[in-house]
Amino acid sequence: MSVLEGKVVVITGASAGIGAAIARDLAPLGVKLVLNARRTGQLDALAAELGSEVEIVSGDIAEAAVGQTLLDSTLARFGRADVLINNAGIFRNGPVDDVDLDALETMIALNFTAAVRNAYLFAREMKRAGSGHIVNISSISANLTTPGCGVYSGTKRALEGFSECLRIELADTGVRVGVISPGTTATEVFNHIPADKRPSAAAPIQRLEAEDIAAGVRYLLEQPPRVNVPHLRIYSSEQRH
């Protein structure tokens, strides 16, 4: 029997990529899932695939009301929230001269502000319950950036700093906090960017698969309560930077 059986796991950005891979990886272990994303059709399809113990909360998690709805729906359906995985995020870049400033603000709201709001909302409930686990999905870009990618890098570095502070604050409450920083991963996050303008275009490498990151999440969650893994980096074996 898995140590995660019966746990209630909330995943944002769950309609595709890493979020969907995490859901698929954990479902066979007997967890109860609450999945959030904007694309309702894809969430419904994933829920149908994974079974009956799945709650769908569609909506843009960057909107403050959606975060509260996510928590309320989790408690209404399952009575508790054991795990929050802040996975939702987007990538926007561009040079100083013509970068879309509105797009950067949207990215900050989703990649950082929403993750902070969710973490606080769920941490309060977990603290009352005396246990819980928050996992924030960061990026290699938190510590490595390229021209035009500074704001994306900044959101991920800020998320890592916030996560460490939150871990320390909650250290004696039974609530654990960890970060996973993936290297270059085969997801749709770069799909809207021309191939020659993507960060890895100059030196293409074998990319990680979303399932590799899901395995890392499971590793964090399966540690005994006395263990908190605060930061896990997962890079392709070909990643040199």
C-alpha positions in Angstrom: 0.0 0.0 0.0 1.3 3.4 -0.9 2.0 5.9 1.9 0.0 8.4 -0.3 -3.2 6.3 -0.5 -6.2 8.4 0.5 -4.3 11.7 0.4 -6.0 14.6 -1.2 -3.7 16.2 -3.8 -4.5 19.6 -5.4 -2.7 20.4 -8.7 -2.8 23.6 -10.6 -2.0 23.8 -14.3 -3.2 20.2 -14.6 -4.7 20.1 -18.1 -1.4 19.2 -19.8 2.3 18.9 -19.4 3.8 18.4 -16.0 0.5 18.9 -14.2 -1.3 16.2 -16.1 1.8 13.9 -15.7 1.7 14.4 -12.0 -2.0 13.5 -11.8 -1.4 10.4 -13.9 1.6 9.3 -11.8 -0.3 9.7 -8.5 -3.7 8.4 -9.4 -2.7 4.7 -9.3 -1.4 5.2 -5.8 -4.9 5.7 -4.5 -4.8 9.5 -4.0 -7.8 11.8 -4.4 -7.2 14.5 -6.9 -8.4 18.1 -7.3 -7.4 19.4 -10.7 -7.3 23.1 -11.8 -6.7 24.7 -15.2 -8.4 27.0 -17.6 -9.1 24.4 -20.3 -12.2 22.6 -19.0 -12.4 20.2 -21.8 -8.9 18.8 -21.2 -9.5 18.6 -17.5 -12.8 16.7 -18.1 -11.0 14.2 -20.4 -8.2 13.7 -17.8 -10.7 13.2 -15.0 -12.5 10.6 -17.1 -9.2 8.8 -17.6 -8.2 8.8 -13.9 -11.4 7.6 -12.3 -14.1 8.7 -9.8 -12.0 10.3 -7.1 -11.3 13.5 -9.1 -12.7 17.0 -8.6 -12.4 19.5 -11.4 -12.1 23.3 -10.6 -11.7 25.1 -13.9 -10.6 28.7 -14.0 -7.6 31.1 -14.2 -5.7 30.5 -11.0 -4.2 34.0 -11.4 -7.6 35.4 -10.4 -7.7 35.6 -6.6 -11.3 34.3 -6.4 -10.3 31.1 -8.2 -7.7 30.2 -5.5 -10.3 30.5 -2.8 -12.7 28.4 -4.9 -10.1 25.8 -5.3 -9.6 25.5 -1.6 -13.4 25.6 -0.8 -14.1 23.0 -3.5 -11.4 20.7 -2.1 -12.8 20.9 1.4 -16.4 20.5 0.3 -15.6 17.3 -1.8 -13.0 15.6 0.3 -13.0 17.3 3.7 -9.3 18.2 3.8 -6.3 19.2 1.7 -3.1 17.2 2.2 -1.0 18.3 -0.8 -0.8 21.4 -2.9 1.2 21.4 -6.1 1.7 24.9 -7.5 2.5 24.0 -11.1 0.6 26.5 -13.2 2.9 28.8 -15.1 3.6 30.4 -18.5 6.7 31.6 -20.3 6.9 35.0 -22.0 10.1 36.7 -23.2 11.4 39.4 -25.5 14.0 42.1 -25.9 13.9 45.4 -24.1 12.9 47.3 -27.2 9.7 45.4 -28.0 8.8 43.0 -25.2 5.0 42.9 -24.4 4.8 44.5 -21.0 1.2 43.4 -20.5 2.2 39.8 -21.2 5.0 40.1 -18.6 2.5 41.3 -16.0 0.2 38.4 -16.8 3.2 36.0 -16.3 4.1 37.5 -13.0 0.5 37.2 -11.8 0.4 33.5 -12.6 4.0 32.3 -12.0 4.5 34.1 -8.7 1.5 36.0 -7.2 -1.0 33.1 -7.7 1.5 30.6 -6.3 2.0 32.7 -3.2 -1.7 33.2 -2.7 -2.4 29.5 -3.0 0.4 28.6 -0.7 -0.9 30.9 2.0 -4.5 29.8 1.6 -3.7 26.1 1.8 -1.0 26.5 4.4 -3.5 28.0 6.8 -5.8 25.0 6.4 -2.9 22.5 6.6 -1.6 24.2 9.7 -5.0 23.9 11.4 -5.0 20.2 10.4 -1.4 19.7 11.7 -0.1 18.3 8.5 0.3 19.0 4.8 2.8 19.4 1.9 3.2 22.2 -0.5 5.3 21.7 -3.6 6.2 24.6 -5.9 7.4 23.9 -9.4 10.2 26.3 -10.3 12.7 26.1 -13.2 16.4 25.9 -14.0 15.8 29.6 -15.0 15.7 30.6 -11.4 19.5 30.5 -11.4 20.3 30.6 -15.1 18.8 33.1 -17.6 19.4 34.4 -21.1 18.7 37.7 -22.8 15.1 38.5 -22.9 14.1 36.0 -20.2 14.9 38.1 -17.2 11.3 38.4 -15.9 10.5 34.7 -16.3 13.8 34.0 -14.4 12.8 36.6 -11.8 9.4 34.9 -11.1 11.1 31.6 -10.6 13.9 33.0 -8.3 11.3 34.8 -6.3 9.2 31.6 -6.0 12.2 29.7 -4.7 13.0 32.4 -2.1 9.5 32.6 -1.0 9.3 28.8 -0.7 12.4 28.6 1.6 11.0 31.3 3.9 7.7 29.5 4.0 9.4 26.2 4.8 11.2 27.8 7.8 8.0 29.5 9.0 6.1 26.2 9.0 8.9 24.0 10.2 7.3 23.1 13.5 3.7 22.8 12.3 3.7 19.5 10.4 3.4 21.3 7.1 6.3 20.7 4.7 7.4 22.9 1.8 9.5 21.9 -1.2 10.6 23.2 -4.6 11.3 21.2 -7.8 13.4 23.0 -10.4 13.3 21.2 -13.8 15.8 21.6 -16.5 14.7 21.8 -20.1 11.5 19.8 -20.4 9.3 18.7 -23.3 6.1 20.6 -22.5 4.0 23.1 -24.5 5.3 26.1 -22.5 7.4 27.2 -25.4 4.9 26.3 -28.2 3.9 29.9 -28.9 7.6 31.0 -29.4 9.3 30.5 -32.8 11.9 27.7 -32.5 14.9 30.0 -33.2 13.9 32.3 -30.3 13.5 29.7 -27.6 16.1 29.8 -24.8 17.6 26.4 -25.8 17.7 27.1 -29.5 21.5 27.9 -29.5 22.4 24.5 -28.1 19.6 22.0 -28.4 19.7 19.0 -26.0 17.8 16.0 -25.2 14.9 17.3 -23.1 13.3 15.8 -20.0 9.8 14.4 -20.2 7.0 15.6 -18.0 6.9 12.2 -16.4 10.4 12.7 -15.1 9.3 15.7 -13.1 6.2 13.8 -11.9 8.5 11.1 -10.5 10.4 13.9 -8.6 7.2 15.1 -7.1 6.3 11.6 -6.0 9.7 11.3 -4.4 9.2 14.4 -2.3 5.7 13.3 -1.2 6.7 9.8 -0.3 9.3 10.8 2.3 8.4 10.0 5.9 7.0 12.9 8.0 10.3 13.5 9.6 11.9 14.3 6.2 11.4 17.5 4.2 13.3 17.8 0.9 13.4 21.5 0.4 14.8 21.7 -3.1 15.2 19.1 -5.9 16.8 19.9 -9.2 16.1 17.6 -12.1 18.1 18.1 -15.2 18.6 16.2 -18.5 21.8 14.1 -18.5 22.9 16.4 -21.4 22.2 19.7 -19.6 25.5 21.6 -19.3 24.1 24.9 -18.0 
